[in-house]
Amino acid sequence: MKTLSIITINKENASELEKTIKSVICQTYTDYEYIIIDGASGDESVEVIKRYTDKIDYWISEQDTGIYNAMNKGIRKARGIYCLFLNSGDWLISPETLDNVFREINGNQSDIFYSNTIKSNNKTIYYPKCLTINHLLYRPIGHQNSLIKRSLFLEHGFYNETLKIASDWEFYLHELWKYKSIFYHLETNICVFDVHGIGSKWSAEKEKEDMIVMQNVFHELADAIIDYRRFKETTYYKIIKKHGKVKVLEFIIKIYMKFIVIMEFLLKIKHLVKRIWKKFLFLLVEAFGSLFSKKLRICFTNFKDVPHDFFMVPIEKVLGTEKYRVVKYYKPHVQLFSVFGNRKRISKSKALHKTFFTGENTNVHVYREYKGNCISDVSLSLGFDFIEADKYLRLPLWLLYYFSPSNSKDEIKKILDAFKGQYKKNKFCALVASHDRNGIRKRIYNDVTQIDSVDCPGNLLHNDDTMRNKYADNKAIYLQSYKFNICPENSNDPGYVTEKLFQSIYSGCIPIYNGWSRNPEPDIVNPNIIMWYDTSDRENNQSVLHEIKKLHSNDRLYCSFAAQPFFCDIAVDKIYAMLQEFCGKMESSLRVSLRGYI
């Protein structure tokens, strides 16, 4: 791995490209790689590049959708710790520039290093030593004079390709405002900036994109900040220009940023009051309704988007459809809990029957307050793991997404048969995820991208908006056109199998999977359909990657592999037994708890 990746993008600029290349290859500092991304230029750009191929680590000339699409291509090929975007027409100041820069850095672990910028018209842009959001709002730093940790792109997302001019400004605002990244000002100037670039010219399009960036970064505060910018650029600007009192402007900005903090606080108070008021109204209505109804009250607490209907099947068998009503707050007789809220609600509840369900891993930090699955506090506990206890039953999360406790064996068979949908596979691989707490997804992503590019429509490594724009965030439909799906679990605890593996199979993808076992659901999922990525076995992973590459390059082999049964012969019986065991356990527990009420 190199310390630095220098990325140059070019489009129809052969006359200036050579100047940029020469300023890079003459550097006395050598721990860098050089990448050039050309946008299928029709001039002599490719000939210029070919003259220096022995000094260039990677180059390509192909159509792109804009400068940020080209820059993102460079990031995906980069392997350096830091990225420097030196566009065609810009040049490093002297052969000793990079040596001087890294001598100044000298082990500093900041996220982004930036220097003042010398323009090609001999003017210099000066930046403060301590970069604040106040400064970045009005004068963004340039990517030509910034060393950016490549990990920031992998963790927080690449440049927004829907923008054509202001995406780098949006990236810096996000890093400073949202992610609190550390910026460090270098005394060594890095480059001379070509003032003829598109981002340096004012246009109606640039003004429009600035407004979009403000909305994307500041959300509810954006309108207030935009109004202030416009106000400052008119009345206050004239006052400052007339009197030369720079300190007046600094004072106003400081006051305004305090105003922003106060506004954020007031917005939080507003949302809190709104939630309390809404809860009070619900409680009032439910309490009033209970005066005229003798029905048993059922309440789902901390359940978020976990499917409620699944649990209502055994409840309705015990109570009948006319003897209960679902409430949100008021004195429930039967209360079902999950992990998306305060743990104390379980111990404080006075419900006659309490059921706890988790599809999440209570052994990890996020849900650790629920460790042990609350078995001692509830009438019945349901989870993914294998626990020997009278009041516990294994109920993995994937059951809730595709099945109902009321399903017959024939209905289960029809559901499993629907997994064998025939879809045209014209794309390589997708990774749909919002986070990577254990680091496995990024690790698999980095390996698989050596074969071909991987589309990431989720927040993690985001590079694709198709799922949101074309499929309304429907993951099942989005995945139908992909051959492979990277879908490892969040952790490897015994029994932990969520909907991820089944979503991949449902869309006809071959899952690239890591979990608690190579055979995650014995007698249900056919383990031979899984591309198992073993985090502890590098030799096995190389074999798996070789197999993926072979299947990707040969459609006949891929179709033959995908034609294997997705499920075992006894999968229907096994799933039916799991559903019936859940119903039996839930019903018997309810009858004991509600004796005298039913």
N, C-alpha and C positions, 0 to 999 in steps of 0.2 A: 504494500500500500504506500502510495506517495503522500507527502504532506499536503501538496497543493495540486488541484486540477484547474488548469486555465482553459476556459471555454470561449471560443470565438464563434459568433454566428455571423453569416454573411448572405447578402442577397444583391446581386447585380452591382458589386462594388469592387471589381478587380483592381482598379487603380489605387485604392486605399488599403486593400487586404494585405498586399505584400509588405507595406510599411508596418502593419500590425504584427505579421508573422516574424519579420526581422527583429522587431523589438523584443520578442519572446525568446527566440532561439539563440540570441546573443547573450542571454543572462549568465552571469557567473554562478548563480545558484542553480543547482541541478536536480533537487529533489521535487520535481514536478512532472506532471503529464500534460500533454497539449492535445486538445480536442477541437476540431473545427466542424461546424454544422452549416452546410451550405444549402440554401433553399432552391436548388435546381436552377442556378443562375444561367442566363443565356449569354452572358459575356465571357470573358477569359478567366473567370474566377477559378474554375476547376484546373486550368492549365497552371495558374499561379500556385495552387495547392500542391499539384503533382511535382512541381520543382523542389518542394521541401518535404516530400513524404518521409524521408529518412529522419527528419526531425519532429514529425507529427505522430503521436501515438494512435490516434483514431481520427478519421474524417469520413464524411458522407455527404453526398449531394442528392437531395430528393425534395419533392414538394412538401411544404409545411403550411400550416394555417395561420402563421404569424410569428412575431419575434419570440413570444413566450412559449409557443409550441416548440420552436427551435431550441430555446434555452432549456426547456424541460427534457428534450432529447439528450442534450449535453449532460444534464444532471444524471439521467439514467445510465449513461455510459461512464460517468466519472467514478473514480475509486479513491480520490484524495480525501484527506480529513477536511480540507477547506476548498471552496470553489471561488474562483475569480472570473467574472464575466467581462472579458476584454473584447468588445464588439469590433467588427471591421471598421477601420478608420481611427480607432483609439490606439494609443501606443504607450508602453512602459517608458518612463522618463529616461532611464539610463541602464546600461548593462549591469550595474550594481544594485538596481532597485530592489529586487527580491532578496538579495543578501542583506541589505540594510533593513528591510521589513522584518525578516525573521530574526535578525540579530536584536531588533527592538522588542519583538514579541517574547523571545527567550523564555518559553515555558508558560507564558500567560494563557489561562484556560478560558478566556472570554469566548462568547458565542459568535460575535461579529466584530471584526476590526475594520475601521474606516479611517480614511485620511482626507485632508483637504483636496480639492480637485482643481487642476490647472486646465482651463479651457484652451481650445486651439486658437482662440482669438486673443490669447495672452492675458486673459482675466482669470482671477483665482476665486473659487468659492470656498469660504472659510466655514468650518463647522465647530461647534462648541466641544470642549473636552468632555463635558458630561451631557450626553444627548438626552433631551427630554421630549415628551409628547408635544409640548408647546412648540418646540423648534421643528419637529418632524411634520407637524400639521401644515407649516407654511414653506418649508424648504427641505424636501426629501434628500437624503444622501444618495449618491449614484452607485449602481452596482459595479461600475468600472473601477471604483476606488474602494471596494469592500471585499474583505475575505470572509466568506460565510461558511459556517460549519455545515457540511453536507448532511449531517444527521438531522438538522432542523427541517430540511425538506422531507426527509423520510418520516419524521415523527409528526410534523404539523401540516404537511401538504406542500405540493409543488406550486409553481406560479399559476395563477388563475388565468386560463387560456380564453375565457370569455371576454377578457379585457385586452385591448390592443396597445394601450399606451401606459397605463398606470398600475400594472400588476406588481411591479417591483416595489412601488410605493405602498401598495396594499400589504405586501409581504412584510416590509419593515414595520408598518404600523401594528400589524398583528403580533409580530415578535416582541415589540416593546410594550404594547398595551395589554394584550391578552396573555402572552406566554412569559412575560417578564424576562426576556433574554438579556444577556449582559453585552452591552456595546462598549468598545474601547477605542479611543481616539489615538491614531498613530501620528507621530511627528513627521515620519517619513512619507512624503508624497509618492503616490503609486503611479498615476497615469496622467496623460494628457487626453482630455475628453473632446471628441469630435462634436462641435456644436451644431452640425447639420443633421444629427439624428432626429428621428420622429418624436422622441420623448422630450426634446428640448424646445420644441415649437408649440406656441399656444394655438389652439384650434377649438372649434365648438365641440369636437369629439372628445378632446382632452378634458374640457370643462364638464361634459356629461359623465365621463368616466370618474372624474374626481368625486362627483356626487354619489355615484354607485359605490365607490370605495368607502366613503364616509358612512353610508348605510350598512355596508358589509361589516365594518369594523366596530362602529359605535352604536349600532342598532337604535334603541330608543333615544339616545342622546344625540343622534346624528343631526336632526333638524335644528336643534339649538346651536350646535357647533357650526353648521353651515351658515345659519343666520348671523352668528357672531363674526365669522370670517368675512362675510359680505359687508357687514357694518364697519368692521375694522378697515377694510380696504377703501372705504369712502371717507366718512367723516373723520375718524381717528387718524387715518393716514395723512390727511391734509394738515391736521393739527400738529402731528409729530414733525412733518416735513417743514412746516412753517417755523416752529419753535426749536427744533433740533433736540427735543427732550426725550432721548431714548429710554431713560429710566421711567418715564411716564408709561410708555408702552409695556415695559417689563412689569411694572406694578399692575397694570390692567390685566395682563395675561395671568399673573399669579392669582389675582382676585377671581378671575374667571375660572381658573382650574379648581379653585376652592369651591366655586359655585357648582362645577361639574360633580365634585365629590358629594356635595350636599344634595344635588339632584338625584344621584345614584341612591343615596340613603333614603330620600323621600319616595323614590319609586319602589324600593324594597318594602317600606312601610305601607305604601298603597296596596301592593300585592298581598301583604300579610293581613291587612284590614279586610280586604276583599274576600280572602279565604275564610277568615273568622266569621264574617257576616254571612257568607254562603253556608257555612257549617251550622250557624245558629238558626237560619231559616229552615234548613233540612231537619234539624233536631226538633224545632217547633212543630213543623208539619207532621213528623213521624210520631211525636208525643201526643199531638191532638188526635191523629188517626187511631192510635192505640186505645183511646177511650171508647171508641165505637167498634173495635174489632178484637175478637178473641183469637185471631190467628197467631201462630208462632212466628217470631221474627228471625230472619236469617240475615247475617251481615258478613260481607267480605272486607277484610282489613289488611292494608299493606300488600294488596294483590296486584296493583299496577295493571299490566296488560295480560296477565296470566288468564287463560280461558276459564271463565266462571262456569259455563254450561256443563263442563265435564263433571263438576262436583255436585251439580244439581240433580243428576240422574239418580243416585242412591238416596238423596234427600227426598225426592218426590216419591220414590218407592215406599219409603217409610211414612211420610206425612200425607201423601196424596197431593194433588195439584191445588186443592181448595183450602188447605189448612195452614198455609204459610204465606208470608209476604216478605220481600227483600227490602231491608232498610240500610241506611248508611251509618247511623250513629246510635239511635235510641234503644237502649237496653235489649240487645239481642238474646234470644234463647239459644241459638246456634251461631257460633262465630268461627269463621275460617280465616286463618292468618297465613301470610307469606313474609318474605324478607325485605320488602321495599318500604320500610318505615321503621318506627321506633319499637324496639324489642319489649319495652315496658308495657306496651298495650296488651301483651299476652298475659303477663302476671297480674295486671290490674283488672282484667276482664272478669265479670261475674256471670258470664254465659254458662248455661247448663252443660253445653257440649262445645268443646274447642278442638278444632282440627288445624294442624300446622302442615303446610306444604312448601317445599323448596325445590326448584329446579336448578338453583344456583349452589355453588360450593361454599358451605359454611365453614370450611377449614381455611379459606383464604382471608386476607386482611379486610376486604370490603364488607364481608358479611360475618365477621368473626364473632359478633355479639350473639349470633344464632348457633354457635358451635354446639354440637350435640343434638341438633334438631329439636330442641325444646321438649323432649320426650316426657320429662317429669312434670311439665306445666300444662299438658294438653290431654285430651281424651284419645286422640289418634294423631300420630306423626307420620308424614309421608315424605320420602326423599329419594335421591338417586343411589345412595350408598348401601352397603350390606351391613345392617345392624341387627343383632339378635336381641329382640325385645318384644314383649307381648303387645305393646301399644305402637309398634312400628311396622311399616310395610314399604318395600321398595316400589317406587312409582317414578320412573325416569321421565324427564320433561317431554321427550319426543312423542310419547303416547297422547299427550294433550293436544298436540298440533294436528294429528291425522286421524284420531279415533275417538269414539264415544263409548262409554260403558254399556250403552244400549245396543251396540253393534252385534249382529249375529255373525257366525263364521262365514256365511256367504257374503255378507256386507264387508267383512274384513278382507276376504279374498278379492272382492271387486276393487277395494282401495289399493291393495298391493299390486293388482294388475294394472291400475292406472299409473303406477310408477314406471311402467314400461312404455311410456309415450315415445313415439318416433319423432325426433326433431332433427332438422338439418344443422349439422355442426360445422359452421364456417369460421369459428373463432377459436383461439388457442386456449386461454385460461383466464379465470377471473378470481379475484380475492375480494369478498364483500365482508368488511368488518369495520367496527368503529374504534377498536383499540387493540393493543397487543401487550397485555400486562406481563406475560411470561416470556415475551421476545421470540416465540416460536414462529409466528406468522411472518415477521420480517425476515427471519432466517430462511424460511422456505421460499419466500418471495425472491430474495437475493439469489438463491440457487436456481430457481425455475426461470428467472429472467435471463439466465445465461443461454437458455434454449430459444426463447421468444418473449416478446413483451407480454406483460400481464396487466389486464385492466382492473382498476380498483375504484369502484363507484362509491364506496363508503368513505367515512372520515379518515380511515387509516390509509396512508400512502395515496391519497385521492388523486386520480388522473383521468377520471371519466365521469361525465354527467348524464350518460345515456339512461341509466336506471331511473333517475329522477325525472328527466325531461321527456323520455319516450314511454316509459313503463310505469309511471306514477309510483315509483319505489316498490314495485312488485318484484321481489327477488326471484321468485319461482319462474316467472316469464323471462326475466332478464337472463337467467342462467341457461335457458333452453338452447341457445345458439353456441354454447361453449363446450369444448371437449373435456376440459378439466376444471376442477374447482378446488382451490386451496381452502380447507375448512377444518383446521385443527381445533381441539377444545381449548378452553381457557386454562385448564389444569388437568393433571393426570391422576387424580384420586380414584381409587377403585370404584367402578360402577358409574362414573361420571360420563354420561352420554346425553347430549342435548339434541336439539332439532337440527344442528348444523349438518351432520352426516346425512340425515334423512332428506333435508332440503336439496343437497347436492344430488342424491340418487333420484329424487322426485323429478328433477329437471333433466335427467338423463346424463348427468356429468359423471365422469370418473373422479371420485374424491381423492385428493392428496391430503392424507389424514394423519393426525397424531392424537393419541388419547391415552386412556389407561391400559389399553390392551390392543394387540393386533386383531383380536376377535372380540370387538367391543360389546356386541349383544349376541352371545352364543345361541345357535339354533334359530336366529331371526335374520340378521344380515349376513349375506355370504361374504366371508372375509377375503375371498379371491378377487372381488371387484374393487377392493381398496388398495390404493397406492400408499403403503405405510412408510411414513417418514420418521425414522428413529433418531431422536436427538442425541442419543449416546453411541450411535454406530455409524461412523462416517463412511465406512466401506459399504454398508447397506444403502446409505443415502445415494452414493455414487451409482450403485446398481439401479436404484429406483429412478434416478434422473436419466440414466441411460435408457431405461424402459419407456419413460415418458417421451423422450426425444424420438425413439424409434416409432412409437405409436402415432406421434404427431406428424411425422414425416411420411407415414404410410397409411392411407385411409382404409385400405383393406384390412390391415392388421388391427387398426383402431375399431372398426365395425365388428370384427370377430371378437375382440376383447369385450366390447360393450354389449355383445349379445349374450354374455353369461347371465345366468339367473341372478337377480339382485338379492333375492331372499332364499332362505333355506326351505326345504320341503315341508318342515313342520312349523314354519313361521306363523301360519294362521292359527294353529292350535295353541302355540305358545302365547301369542298376543291375546287370544280369546281367554286363556287361563289367567293371564295377568289382569285383564279387565274384570273378570268375574271375581277374582280374589279381592280386588279393590272394592267392588260393590259389596261383597259379603262382609268384609272387614268394616267398611263404613256403616253399613246398615246395622250390624250387630252392636257397634259402638254407639250409634244414635239411639237404639232401642233401650240400651242400658242407661244412658244419660237422661233420656226424656221419659223414663218410666213415670206414669201418672199424668203425663201431658198428651199421650197418644193412645 
